[in-house]
Amino acid sequence: MKNKSENIVIATFVADALSFGPHWVYDTDKLKEKYTGIIDEYRTPMSNYHEGKKAGDLSHYGEQALSLLKSISDNKGFNLKKFKADWIKHVENTEMYMDHSMKDTLNIFKVSDTLIGADNVELGGIARSLPLFIKSDISKKEFMDLVHLTHNGEVVDQTTEFIFKVMKDILGGNNYKEAIEANKDINQFIKYNFDKIGSKDKIVENADNRGQGCSIQQGLPIVLDVLWNADNLLEALTLNIMSAGDTCPRAMVIAAIIAASEGLDAIPAELIDGFNKSEEVKELI
């Protein structure tokens, strides 16, 4: 039986690969034409931004998460300075979409030895940092500093603190809904979005109304809606996909939280074994 830390890591990559097919498709009606029922197979990415990528591949968020997992394995633990070098090498030598946080951070690192990257408030910084939970003794400072390597801003810190505390509470024995509710007042941003959680049948409609972009301000409300309403992890990933837009980082956060609490029982073996870097991930954990 896999332990909670391993479940978190595997679920994070499965979620990214599963959500890569519809990534950056913002038309929920189009997704309803392409998908029916529970989504349980990898599909070739639909977006022109990911031309050349195949079903089961990782997005640029997943690739960065993989670089973190590799760095932890290669260095026998997490070291932010070493990961900075490993991250640069990975993103410069792996075929993937380069988003603004990655480009801006690389430009900063070319002229400075800082460990603080782009001013960017997208959810991807938290998502790519989730494999750090393979370590049992992760501190809030480590997690926050890791996110700051590519993403910085008040809402980044507010959300990073919330995700960290929820994960720690789950790993300490709480179920994920207990952990979310226990930390809903951690700051005003989280409280506001928790209070706005809607019903399951309104998740896609609410996402359409609020937007499904890359920012935390648009991504976190969908994450909370899905976490609060889904009956299991695979349904959660399906609800997130059908909400459209920047599906992958949302899926990674959702999967890490649910898998830490509920394990991987809801995920078919063919998904766990079927994404294109599954063997590499298994070797690293």
Summary of the structure (lengths in Angstrom):
residues: 285
radius of gyration: 17.1
end to end distance: 13.5
largest distance: 49.5
contacts: 1011
relative contact order: 0.19
helix: 65%
strand: 1%
